[in-house]
Amino acid sequence: MSIQPSSAESLDLLILRIAKAYASRKMRDHADSSGNGARNARERILREAHATIELCDEQDFVDHFAAMCRPAEVSNDDFQTLARALAERPHEVRITMMLALLVVTN
């Protein structure tokens, strides 16, 4: 029998996975994805996303976060965890996403 992570660990890892997928998707969309330009572009894209989230009010954050997710990146179980957290603890999701974007930037 495997040990399941706590819901807080699951949520943190889910948000980190979403941040990584967002970064990958934005870099694929970015035309300059070679050499040092790619590193600079990645940092700029993720810092802009971080700043946008930081400036959002609660409802704007929920809307923005939903736009950052893609259906293929979120399973049914993950969706339930994420939806519950956004409804009950949006500030926690917001802070965790800002931290995840900083981690993914480095």
All heavy atoms as an XYZ file, in Angstrom:
827
protein
N       0.846     -1.184      0.000
C       0.000      0.000      0.000
C       0.883      1.237      0.000
O       1.771      1.382      0.819
C      -0.899     -0.037      1.229
C      -1.770      1.186      1.376
S      -2.713      1.094      2.904
C      -4.311      1.386      2.252
N       0.662      2.154     -0.942
C       1.472      3.366     -1.011
C       0.912      4.444     -0.084
O      -0.277      4.477      0.203
C       1.518      3.892     -2.446
O       0.237      4.302     -2.836
N       1.802      5.287      0.366
C       1.398      6.389      1.236
C       1.016      7.567      0.353
O       1.790      7.986     -0.511
C       2.547      6.778      2.185
C       2.882      5.593      3.076
C       2.192      8.002      2.993
C       4.111      5.796      3.934
N      -0.169      8.065      0.553
C      -0.654      9.203     -0.223
C      -0.223     10.491      0.462
O      -0.273     10.589      1.684
C      -2.183      9.175     -0.344
C      -2.703      7.992     -1.115
C      -2.240      8.001     -2.545
O      -2.233      9.026     -3.202
N      -1.825      6.846     -3.038
N       0.184     11.511     -0.301
C       0.550     12.772      0.317
C      -0.682     13.446      0.906
O      -1.809     13.163      0.513
C       1.111     13.595     -0.847
C       0.535     12.984     -2.069
C       0.292     11.539     -1.747
N      -0.443     14.326      1.893
C      -1.568     15.061      2.469
C      -2.155     15.973      1.408
O      -1.522     16.250      0.389
C      -1.097     15.890      3.666
O      -0.298     16.964      3.219
N      -3.374     16.465      1.649
C      -4.001     17.335      0.657
C      -3.193     18.602      0.446
O      -3.140     19.123     -0.663
C      -5.435     17.664      1.064
O      -5.443     18.349      2.306
N      -2.528     19.108      1.497
C      -1.699     20.307      1.337
C      -0.514     20.015      0.420
O      -0.187     20.794     -0.457
C      -1.223     20.801      2.692
N       0.130     18.840      0.599
C       1.237     18.472     -0.272
C       0.745     18.278     -1.698
O       1.368     18.718     -2.649
C       1.908     17.205      0.228
C       2.696     17.406      1.500
C       3.207     16.103      2.062
O       2.477     15.091      2.002
O       4.325     16.110      2.573
N      -0.395     17.636     -1.840
C      -0.959     17.413     -3.166
C      -1.248     18.736     -3.864
O      -0.946     18.894     -5.041
C      -2.250     16.601     -3.084
O      -1.995     15.315     -2.622
N      -1.820     19.666     -3.144
C      -2.142     20.970     -3.723
C      -0.874     21.706     -4.121
O      -0.783     22.255     -5.217
C      -2.969     21.805     -2.741
C      -3.369     23.196     -3.223
C      -4.254     23.100     -4.471
C      -4.088     23.947     -2.112
N       0.142     21.700     -3.251
C       1.407     22.364     -3.573
C       2.035     21.778     -4.832
O       2.474     22.515     -5.718
C       2.394     22.241     -2.412
C       1.956     23.011     -1.182
O       1.048     23.855     -1.287
O       2.531     22.758     -0.106
N       2.073     20.450     -4.907
C       2.673     19.796     -6.071
C       1.848     20.033     -7.330
O       2.398     20.200     -8.418
C       2.838     18.304     -5.808
C       3.855     17.953     -4.725
C       3.851     16.443     -4.468
C       5.242     18.439     -5.087
N       0.542     20.055     -7.189
C      -0.340     20.343     -8.320
C      -0.084     21.751     -8.849
O       0.053     21.964    -10.053
C      -1.805     20.186     -7.901
C      -2.865     20.605     -8.910
C      -2.733     19.834    -10.212
C      -4.253     20.407     -8.298
N       0.016     22.709     -7.962
C       0.263     24.096     -8.370
C       1.643     24.221     -9.008
O       1.799     24.910    -10.029
C       0.082     25.048     -7.176
C      -1.395     25.087     -6.775
C       0.596     26.452     -7.508
C      -1.681     25.811     -5.475
N       2.638     23.547     -8.471
C       3.971     23.564     -9.074
C       3.928     22.967    -10.479
O       4.526     23.510    -11.412
C       4.970     22.808     -8.199
C       6.406     22.769     -8.710
C       6.981     24.176     -8.879
C       7.274     21.940     -7.773
N       3.194     21.872    -10.644
C       3.064     21.248    -11.968
C       2.382     22.199    -12.952
O       2.796     22.314    -14.110
C       2.295     19.932    -11.855
C       2.367     19.120    -13.134
C       1.729     17.765    -12.989
N       0.285     17.916    -12.986
C      -0.528     17.342    -12.110
N      -0.063     16.569    -11.159
N      -1.819     17.522    -12.183
N       1.369     22.916    -12.498
C       0.676     23.885    -13.352
C       1.626     25.016    -13.738
O       1.655     25.449    -14.897
C      -0.593     24.414    -12.658
C      -1.643     23.302    -12.602
C      -1.142     25.652    -13.367
C      -2.827     23.596    -11.702
N       2.434     25.484    -12.788
C       3.402     26.550    -13.076
C       4.426     26.086    -14.115
O       4.761     26.825    -15.053
C       4.102     26.997    -11.799
N       4.907     24.849    -13.967
C       5.874     24.306    -14.931
C       5.252     24.170    -16.320
O       5.875     24.500    -17.328
C       6.399     22.951    -14.454
C       7.345     23.054    -13.294
C       7.792     21.673    -12.839
C       8.776     21.758    -11.700
N       9.207     20.419    -11.238
N       4.024     23.671    -16.369
C       3.340     23.511    -17.657
C       3.091     24.871    -18.304
O       3.254     25.030    -19.521
C       2.028     22.760    -17.466
N       2.707     25.854    -17.498
C       2.495     27.213    -18.002
C       3.797     27.757    -18.599
O       3.799     28.306    -19.702
C       1.992     28.115    -16.873
C       1.864     29.564    -17.267
C       0.762     30.007    -17.983
C       2.845     30.483    -16.926
C       0.639     31.338    -18.360
C       2.735     31.811    -17.297
C       1.630     32.237    -18.007
O       1.524     33.556    -18.381
N       4.903     27.585    -17.876
C       6.195     28.066    -18.358
C       6.572     27.390    -19.678
O       6.990     28.067    -20.627
C       7.275     27.817    -17.311
N       6.402     26.084    -19.752
C       6.732     25.351    -20.982
C       5.878     25.811    -22.151
O       6.369     26.018    -23.261
C       6.537     23.852    -20.772
O       7.451     23.368    -19.838
N       4.594     25.977    -21.887
C       3.669     26.403    -22.939
C       4.019     27.801    -23.439
O       4.046     28.063    -24.636
C       2.243     26.352    -22.400
C       1.174     26.520    -23.426
C      -0.227     26.274    -22.869
N      -0.566     27.103    -21.724
C      -0.664     26.677    -20.465
N      -0.448     25.413    -20.166
N      -0.988     27.504    -19.494
N       4.298     28.720    -22.513
C       4.629     30.084    -22.909
C       5.939     30.123    -23.683
O       6.068     30.901    -24.634
C       4.715     31.003    -21.681
C       3.384     31.215    -20.988
C       2.338     31.787    -21.903
C       2.385     33.283    -21.920
N       1.309     33.891    -22.706
N       6.893     29.285    -23.311
C       8.165     29.253    -24.036
C       7.984     28.682    -25.432
O       8.618     29.139    -26.371
C       9.213     28.441    -23.251
C       9.754     29.178    -22.042
S      10.416     30.835    -22.410
C      11.757     30.416    -23.524
N       7.121     27.680    -25.572
C       6.843     27.154    -26.918
C       6.214     28.226    -27.779
O       6.473     28.297    -28.978
C       5.916     25.942    -26.837
C       6.615     24.653    -26.534
C       5.718     23.452    -26.782
N       4.425     23.531    -26.122
C       4.162     23.087    -24.897
N       5.116     22.545    -24.174
N       2.967     23.197    -24.377
N       5.373     29.054    -27.167
C       4.712     30.128    -27.898
C       5.668     31.270    -28.237
O       5.422     32.035    -29.158
C       3.535     30.690    -27.100
C       2.411     29.692    -26.918
O       2.406     28.666    -27.636
O       1.545     29.929    -26.057
N       6.741     31.368    -27.489
C       7.687     32.461    -27.675
C       8.597     32.156    -28.857
O       9.152     31.073    -28.975
C       8.505     32.656    -26.388
C       9.295     33.904    -26.385
N      10.573     33.974    -26.857
C       8.982     35.154    -25.974
C      11.021     35.197    -26.734
N      10.073     35.937    -26.191
N       8.772     33.104    -29.721
C       9.546     32.884    -30.945
C      11.036     32.692    -30.673
O      11.685     31.878    -31.317
C       9.335     34.060    -31.895
N      11.596     33.415    -29.748
C      13.027     33.345    -29.471
C      13.286     32.330    -28.370
O      13.303     32.662    -27.197
C      13.547     34.723    -29.043
C      15.029     34.703    -28.729
O      15.722     33.813    -29.245
O      15.481     35.570    -27.963
N      13.496     31.069    -28.765
C      13.674     30.025    -27.752
C      15.014     29.314    -27.893
O      15.113     28.120    -27.719
C      12.530     29.016    -27.832
O      12.544     28.404    -29.103
N      16.041     30.086    -28.211
C      17.354     29.458    -28.331
C      18.400     30.273    -27.579
O      18.284     31.485    -27.439
C      17.749     29.347    -29.806
O      17.840     30.626    -30.374
N      19.424     29.579    -27.071
C      20.545     30.230    -26.424
C      20.168     31.037    -25.199
O      19.227     30.737    -24.488
N      20.939     32.084    -24.927
C      20.715     32.943    -23.762
C      19.391     33.675    -23.843
O      18.806     34.012    -22.827
C      21.849     33.948    -23.603
C      23.151     33.283    -23.232
O      23.146     32.198    -22.662
N      24.259     33.913    -23.563
N      18.926     33.927    -25.050
C      17.643     34.604    -25.209
C      16.508     33.821    -24.584
O      15.574     34.389    -24.043
N      16.595     32.502    -24.635
C      15.549     31.660    -24.060
C      15.500     31.825    -22.545
O      14.427     31.940    -21.965
C      15.780     30.191    -24.422
N      16.651     31.858    -21.908
C      16.699     32.019    -20.446
C      16.126     33.380    -20.058
O      15.327     33.488    -19.128
C      18.157     31.885    -19.960
C      18.346     32.161    -18.504
C      17.831     31.021    -17.674
N      18.118     31.305    -16.271
C      17.502     30.748    -15.288
N      16.592     29.836    -15.511
N      17.792     31.048    -14.055
N      16.513     34.413    -20.776
C      15.997     35.758    -20.491
C      14.499     35.844    -20.734
O      13.770     36.453    -19.954
C      16.734     36.815    -21.326
C      18.183     36.955    -20.919
O      18.565     36.629    -19.801
N      19.002     37.420    -21.840
N      14.040     35.237    -21.815
C      12.606     35.252    -22.126
C      11.819     34.496    -21.064
O      10.760     34.952    -20.623
C      12.356     34.643    -23.501
N      12.330     33.361    -20.640
C      11.658     32.553    -19.609
C      11.533     33.357    -18.319
O      10.459     33.417    -17.720
C      12.450     31.268    -19.364
C      11.856     30.360    -18.321
C      12.777     29.139    -18.133
N      12.268     28.232    -17.157
C      11.441     27.229    -17.395
N      11.025     27.006    -18.622
N      11.022     26.449    -16.442
N      12.620     33.984    -17.901
C      12.577     34.794    -16.682
C      11.577     35.934    -16.810
O      10.803     36.197    -15.894
C      13.965     35.338    -16.355
C      14.913     34.282    -15.853
C      16.298     34.825    -15.549
O      16.471     36.062    -15.530
O      17.197     34.002    -15.329
N      11.587     36.615    -17.958
C      10.670     37.742    -18.167
C       9.213     37.277    -18.138
O       8.370     37.876    -17.464
C      10.963     38.437    -19.506
C      10.094     39.656    -19.768
C      10.364     40.270    -21.139
N      10.343     39.329    -22.232
C       9.236     38.823    -22.783
N       8.049     39.167    -22.317
N       9.304     37.985    -23.793
N       8.920     36.197    -18.840
C       7.550     35.669    -18.903
C       7.048     35.295    -17.506
O       5.935     35.654    -17.112
C       7.486     34.444    -19.849
C       7.618     34.906    -21.303
C       6.207     33.646    -19.643
C       7.898     33.783    -22.285
N       7.876     34.591    -16.745
C       7.447     34.133    -15.429
C       7.388     35.274    -14.416
O       6.504     35.298    -13.562
C       8.342     32.997    -14.942
C       8.218     31.733    -15.801
C       9.222     30.681    -15.365
C       6.807     31.181    -15.777
N       8.278     36.236    -14.527
C       8.213     37.391    -13.625
C       6.973     38.240    -13.922
O       6.341     38.766    -13.007
C       9.485     38.213    -13.704
C      10.663     37.489    -13.084
C      11.885     38.361    -12.940
N      13.060     37.576    -12.658
C      13.370     37.043    -11.483
N      12.557     37.213    -10.474
N      14.476     36.354    -11.310
N       6.618     38.361    -15.196
C       5.394     39.081    -15.552
C       4.167     38.352    -15.005
O       3.239     38.982    -14.491
C       5.285     39.245    -17.068
C       6.218     40.279    -17.636
C       6.198     40.342    -19.154
O       5.372     39.652    -19.801
O       7.027     41.087    -19.711
N       4.152     37.034    -15.109
C       3.029     36.254    -14.567
C       2.957     36.431    -13.053
O       1.864     36.612    -12.490
C       3.179     34.774    -14.928
N       4.096     36.401    -12.400
C       4.157     36.600    -10.941
C       3.609     37.978    -10.578
O       2.780     38.107     -9.669
C       5.599     36.437    -10.465
C       5.770     36.585     -8.995
N       5.909     37.814     -8.394
C       5.816     35.675     -8.001
C       6.035     37.657     -7.093
N       5.986     36.359     -6.827
N       4.063     39.011    -11.275
C       3.616     40.376    -10.985
C       2.120     40.530    -11.220
O       1.426     41.194    -10.438
C       4.398     41.374    -11.839
N       1.610     39.921    -12.267
C       0.175     39.990    -12.552
C      -0.623     39.374    -11.416
O      -1.603     39.951    -10.943
C      -0.147     39.268    -13.875
O       0.556     39.919    -14.932
C      -1.636     39.285    -14.167
N      -0.195     38.200    -10.958
C      -0.891     37.529     -9.860
C      -0.808     38.367     -8.592
O      -1.784     38.495     -7.856
C      -0.317     36.117     -9.637
C      -0.703     35.216    -10.805
C      -0.799     35.525     -8.320
C      -0.030     33.870    -10.802
N       0.348     38.949     -8.346
C       0.545     39.754     -7.142
C      -0.408     40.958     -7.104
O      -0.902     41.336     -6.044
C       1.994     40.230     -7.091
C       2.400     40.864     -5.808
C       3.889     41.145     -5.771
O       4.486     41.453     -6.829
O       4.453     41.059     -4.676
N      -0.697     41.527     -8.270
C      -1.538     42.724     -8.343
C      -3.036     42.431     -8.414
O      -3.844     43.339     -8.247
C      -1.121     43.575     -9.546
C       0.285     44.159     -9.474
C       0.649     44.831    -10.791
C       0.432     45.103     -8.306
N      -3.397     41.183     -8.655
C      -4.811     40.816     -8.789
C      -5.536     40.876     -7.451
O      -4.963     40.547     -6.411
C      -4.944     39.379     -9.295
S      -4.520     39.110    -11.006
N      -6.822     41.260     -7.514
C      -7.654     41.038     -6.328
C      -8.069     39.566     -6.359
O      -7.719     38.825     -7.274
C      -8.850     41.990     -6.270
C      -9.853     41.798     -7.401
O      -9.913     40.700     -7.998
O     -10.597     42.743     -7.688
N      -8.807     39.131     -5.348
C      -9.109     37.706     -5.210
C      -9.840     37.131     -6.424
O      -9.459     36.089     -6.960
C      -9.930     37.475     -3.952
C     -10.090     36.023     -3.582
C     -10.736     35.852     -2.229
O     -10.102     36.192     -1.222
O     -11.886     35.383     -2.197
N     -10.890     37.782     -6.895
C     -11.658     37.248     -8.019
C     -10.853     37.293     -9.315
O     -10.892     36.356    -10.106
C     -12.975     38.001     -8.203
C     -13.855     37.390     -9.285
C     -14.166     35.911     -9.034
O     -14.608     35.533     -7.954
N     -13.933     35.064    -10.021
N     -10.098     38.381     -9.510
C      -9.247     38.458    -10.704
C      -8.205     37.341    -10.699
O      -7.883     36.776    -11.737
C      -8.562     39.813    -10.808
C      -9.515     40.923    -11.207
O     -10.605     40.625    -11.741
O      -9.174     42.100    -10.973
N      -7.667     37.026     -9.505
C      -6.699     35.940     -9.422
C      -7.336     34.614     -9.831
O      -6.755     33.859    -10.609
C      -6.103     35.792     -8.011
C      -5.415     34.465     -7.861
C      -4.231     34.204     -8.527
C      -5.995     33.446     -7.118
C      -3.622     32.956     -8.440
C      -5.401     32.203     -7.024
C      -4.208     31.957     -7.688
N      -8.506     34.325     -9.310
C      -9.174     33.065     -9.643
C      -9.384     32.983    -11.154
O      -9.109     31.948    -11.775
C     -10.506     32.911     -8.874
C     -11.302     31.717     -9.382
C     -10.244     32.781     -7.372
N      -9.827     34.062    -11.766
C     -10.025     34.089    -13.216
C      -8.704     33.892    -13.965
O      -8.621     33.119    -14.921
C     -10.670     35.405    -13.650
C     -12.080     35.582    -13.125
O     -12.703     34.579    -12.699
O     -12.565     36.733    -13.106
N      -7.671     34.599    -13.523
C      -6.357     34.511    -14.169
C      -5.767     33.108    -14.010
O      -5.231     32.538    -14.957
C      -5.417     35.569    -13.582
C      -4.082     35.625    -14.246
N      -3.910     36.091    -15.527
C      -2.858     35.256    -13.802
C      -2.632     36.009    -15.848
N      -1.970     35.507    -14.825
N      -5.877     32.554    -12.813
C      -5.352     31.219    -12.555
C      -6.061     30.193    -13.435
O      -5.417     29.309    -14.012
C      -5.503     30.866    -11.076
C      -4.857     29.576    -10.701
C      -3.496     29.504    -10.465
C      -5.608     28.419    -10.588
C      -2.890     28.296    -10.118
C      -5.016     27.214    -10.241
C      -3.651     27.155    -10.010
N      -7.365     30.315    -13.542
C      -8.132     29.384    -14.391
C      -7.659     29.479    -15.840
O      -7.574     28.460    -16.537
C      -9.617     29.675    -14.284
N      -7.323     30.684    -16.289
C      -6.841     30.865    -17.664
C      -5.444     30.270    -17.853
O      -5.078     29.901    -18.975
C      -6.834     32.348    -18.021
N      -4.679     30.161    -16.784
C      -3.329     29.595    -16.870
C      -3.352     28.075    -16.990
O      -2.390     27.472    -17.456
C      -2.505     29.994    -15.640
C      -2.205     31.470    -15.559
S      -1.342     31.906    -14.032
C       0.350     31.577    -14.533
N      -4.428     27.447    -16.555
C      -4.552     25.982    -16.581
C      -5.087     25.514    -17.921
O      -5.834     26.218    -18.583
C      -5.506     25.516    -15.482
S      -4.973     25.922    -13.826
N      -4.721     24.311    -18.286
C      -5.242     23.662    -19.485
C      -5.886     22.349    -19.064
O      -5.357     21.650    -18.195
C      -4.137     23.397    -20.501
C      -3.521     24.643    -21.088
C      -4.534     25.375    -21.960
N      -3.996     26.556    -22.566
C      -4.197     27.794    -22.114
N      -4.902     27.978    -21.027
N      -3.708     28.828    -22.746
N      -7.016     21.977    -19.675
C      -7.709     20.744    -19.280
C      -6.818     19.506    -19.284
O      -6.920     18.667    -18.392
C      -8.822     20.620    -20.317
C      -9.073     22.013    -20.768
C      -7.733     22.699    -20.709
N      -5.928     19.385    -20.242
C      -5.069     18.200    -20.319
C      -4.077     18.129    -19.161
O      -3.531     17.072    -18.875
C      -4.316     18.202    -21.640
N      -3.846     19.254    -18.481
C      -2.878     19.300    -17.387
C      -3.492     18.991    -16.022
O      -2.776     18.860    -15.039
C      -2.222     20.686    -17.336
C      -1.468     21.045    -18.594
C      -1.146     22.512    -18.705
O      -1.498     23.296    -17.801
O      -0.548     22.871    -19.731
N      -4.816     18.889    -15.970
C      -5.496     18.715    -14.682
C      -6.442     17.514    -14.769
O      -7.397     17.527    -15.538
C      -6.291     19.990    -14.312
C      -6.964     19.840    -12.965
C      -5.386     21.218    -14.313
N      -6.153     16.478    -13.971
C      -7.022     15.298    -13.944
C      -8.306     15.624    -13.183
O      -8.423     16.671    -12.547
C      -6.302     14.139    -13.257
O      -6.177     14.411    -11.863
N      -9.262     14.707    -13.214
C     -10.519     14.911    -12.483
C     -10.270     15.081    -10.986
O     -10.857     15.955    -10.347
C     -11.482     13.744    -12.723
C     -12.056     13.761    -14.116
O     -12.034     14.788    -14.793
N     -12.562     12.632    -14.562
N      -9.408     14.238    -10.416
C      -9.097     14.357     -8.986
C      -8.405     15.678     -8.688
O      -8.706     16.339     -7.697
C      -8.219     13.199     -8.520
C      -8.968     11.873     -8.493
O     -10.228     11.898     -8.442
O      -8.304     10.828     -8.532
N      -7.455     16.047     -9.549
C      -6.757     17.322     -9.371
C      -7.733     18.487     -9.494
O      -7.629     19.467     -8.752
C      -5.651     17.490    -10.410
C      -4.483     16.552    -10.191
O      -4.361     15.989     -9.080
O      -3.688     16.380    -11.134
N      -8.672     18.371    -10.414
C      -9.666     19.423    -10.585
C     -10.458     19.631     -9.295
O     -10.666     20.764     -8.858
C     -10.618     19.105    -11.739
C     -11.765     20.065    -11.818
C     -11.601     21.322    -12.365
C     -13.013     19.719    -11.303
C     -12.654     22.222    -12.400
C     -14.064     20.610    -11.340
C     -13.887     21.866    -11.900
N     -10.870     18.536     -8.678
C     -11.641     18.649     -7.429
C     -10.812     19.304     -6.334
O     -11.303     20.182     -5.613
C     -12.128     17.269     -6.984
C     -13.204     16.710     -7.878
C     -13.604     15.297     -7.483
O     -12.854     14.584     -6.819
N     -14.792     14.894     -7.884
N      -9.565     18.901     -6.208
C      -8.675     19.496     -5.205
C      -8.488     20.979     -5.470
O      -8.587     21.810     -4.561
C      -7.295     18.782     -5.229
O      -7.482     17.401     -4.932
C      -6.326     19.406     -4.253
N      -8.236     21.315     -6.714
C      -7.994     22.705     -7.093
C      -9.242     23.564     -6.935
O      -9.182     24.677     -6.394
C      -7.511     22.735     -8.545
C      -6.820     23.975     -9.044
C      -5.677     24.382     -8.138
C      -6.318     23.740    -10.452
N     -10.371     23.071     -7.375
C     -11.625     23.826     -7.261
C     -11.971     24.092     -5.802
O     -12.361     25.211     -5.440
C     -12.761     23.066     -7.948
N     -11.809     23.087     -4.969
C     -12.095     23.250     -3.542
C     -11.153     24.285     -2.924
O     -11.562     25.157     -2.177
C     -11.991     21.910     -2.815
C     -12.488     21.950     -1.386
C     -12.570     20.597     -0.694
N     -11.776     19.538     -1.158
C     -12.008     18.538     -2.047
N     -12.880     18.353     -2.519
N     -11.290     17.628     -2.453
N      -9.876     24.191     -3.253
C      -8.901     25.139     -2.703
C      -9.173     26.568     -3.185
O      -9.086     27.510     -2.393
C      -7.488     24.713     -3.097
N      -9.512     26.729     -4.455
C      -9.808     28.071     -4.966
C     -11.051     28.655     -4.311
O     -11.121     29.862     -4.063
C      -9.974     28.045     -6.487
C      -8.678     27.976     -7.281
C      -8.974     27.664     -8.746
C      -7.883     29.262     -7.145
N     -12.025     27.813     -4.017
C     -13.254     28.291     -3.372
C     -13.046     28.591     -1.894
O     -13.573     29.581     -1.380
C     -14.365     27.254     -3.537
N     -12.261     27.752     -1.223
C     -12.120     27.867      0.224
C     -10.892     28.658      0.672
O     -10.912     29.297      1.717
C     -12.054     26.468      0.855
C     -13.324     25.667      0.658
C     -13.177     24.217      1.095
O     -12.080     23.810      1.565
O     -14.171     23.473      0.957
N      -9.808     28.585     -0.111
C      -8.542     29.192      0.309
C      -7.827     29.865     -0.866
O      -6.664     29.549     -1.163
C      -7.627     28.125      0.914
C      -8.245     27.309      2.012
C      -7.315     26.253      2.607
N      -6.485     25.483      1.692
C      -6.833     24.313      1.147
N      -8.012     23.802      1.386
N      -5.998     23.660      0.371
N      -8.477     30.804     -1.554
C      -7.850     31.398     -2.740
C      -6.529     32.105     -2.429
O      -5.606     32.095     -3.242
C      -8.901     32.366     -3.270
C      -9.798     32.629     -2.119
C      -9.781     31.389     -1.281
N      -6.424     32.698     -1.237
C      -5.179     33.396     -0.883
C      -4.017     32.406     -0.802
O      -2.909     32.702     -1.271
C      -5.347     34.151      0.441
C      -4.130     34.927      0.828
N      -3.751     36.072      0.170
C      -3.191     34.698      1.783
C      -2.636     36.535      0.704
N      -2.278     35.723      1.684
N      -4.256     31.225     -0.248
C      -3.217     30.193     -0.155
C      -2.786     29.725     -1.547
O      -1.593     29.560     -1.818
C      -3.736     29.011      0.659
C      -2.734     27.891      0.817
C      -3.309     26.717      1.594
O      -4.168     26.928      2.463
O      -2.883     25.584      1.310
N      -3.748     29.526     -2.443
C      -3.433     29.115     -3.816
C      -2.624     30.214     -4.504
O      -1.643     29.940     -5.200
C      -4.715     28.792     -4.615
C      -4.385     28.479     -6.074
C      -5.463     27.632     -3.976
N      -3.016     31.439     -4.280
C      -2.321     32.586     -4.892
C      -0.864     32.651     -4.441
O       0.043     32.774     -5.266
C      -3.059     33.855     -4.510
C      -2.460     35.113     -5.042
C      -3.287     36.279     -4.568
N      -2.744     37.518     -5.024
C      -3.225     38.682     -4.705
N      -4.298     38.763     -3.923
N      -2.684     39.775     -5.152
N      -0.628     32.571     -3.149
C       0.730     32.629     -2.617
C       1.560     31.450     -3.118
O       2.719     31.607     -3.532
C       0.713     32.657     -1.069
C       0.024     33.922     -0.557
C       2.118     32.513     -0.497
C       0.679     35.215     -0.971
N       0.958     30.264     -3.123
C       1.663     29.070     -3.591
C       2.012     29.200     -5.072
O       3.118     28.834     -5.488
C       0.825     27.804     -3.336
O       0.505     27.740     -1.939
C       1.574     26.548     -3.742
N       1.112     29.752     -5.874
C       1.399     29.935     -7.300
C       2.505     30.958     -7.497
O       3.376     30.766     -8.354
C       0.130     30.344     -8.059
C       0.328     30.436     -9.555
S       0.871     28.840    -10.255
C       0.630     29.134    -11.982
N       2.504     32.027     -6.726
C       3.576     33.015     -6.856
C       4.920     32.376     -6.502
O       5.916     32.591     -7.199
C       3.292     34.240     -5.983
C       2.147     35.066     -6.525
S       1.780     36.651     -5.721
C       2.486     36.607     -4.142
N       4.953     31.573     -5.451
C       6.186     30.873     -5.087
C       6.591     29.873     -6.165
O       7.777     29.762     -6.507
C       6.010     30.153     -3.750
C       5.925     31.049     -2.521
C       5.525     30.238     -1.290
C       7.241     31.764     -2.277
N       5.630     29.144     -6.702
C       5.928     28.161     -7.750
C       6.524     28.843     -8.981
O       7.480     28.331     -9.579
C       4.665     27.391     -8.128
N       5.987     29.999     -9.356
C       6.546     30.722    -10.509
C       7.980     31.166    -10.253
O       8.819     31.131    -11.146
C       5.664     31.925    -10.853
C       4.315     31.575    -11.485
C       3.416     32.793    -11.527
C       4.505     30.990    -12.887
N       8.270     31.562     -9.016
C       9.653     31.932     -8.678
C      10.579     30.729     -8.742
O      11.703     30.817     -9.236
C       9.714     32.580     -7.295
C       9.066     33.948     -7.182
C       9.089     34.431     -5.734
C       9.763     34.955     -8.088
N      10.100     29.567     -8.267
C      10.908     28.348     -8.320
C      11.161     27.949     -9.766
O      12.290     27.589    -10.148
C      10.206     27.199     -7.546
C      10.849     25.856     -7.845
C      10.223     27.487     -6.064
N      10.143     28.007    -10.585
C      10.265     27.613    -11.987
C      11.176     28.586    -12.752
O      11.870     28.192    -13.675
C       8.862     27.523    -12.645
C       8.966     27.296    -14.131
C       8.071     26.407    -11.996
N      11.215     29.834    -12.332
C      12.060     30.835    -12.979
C      13.533     30.483    -12.831
O      14.321     30.686    -13.735
C      11.806     32.238    -12.389
O      10.442     32.572    -12.579
C      12.666     33.283    -13.057
N      13.894     29.932    -11.692
C      15.327     29.644    -11.413
C      15.748     28.290    -11.886
O      15.174     27.410    -12.194
C      15.607     29.782     -9.918
C      15.405     31.224     -9.482
O      15.817     32.127    -10.171
N      14.768     31.409     -8.356
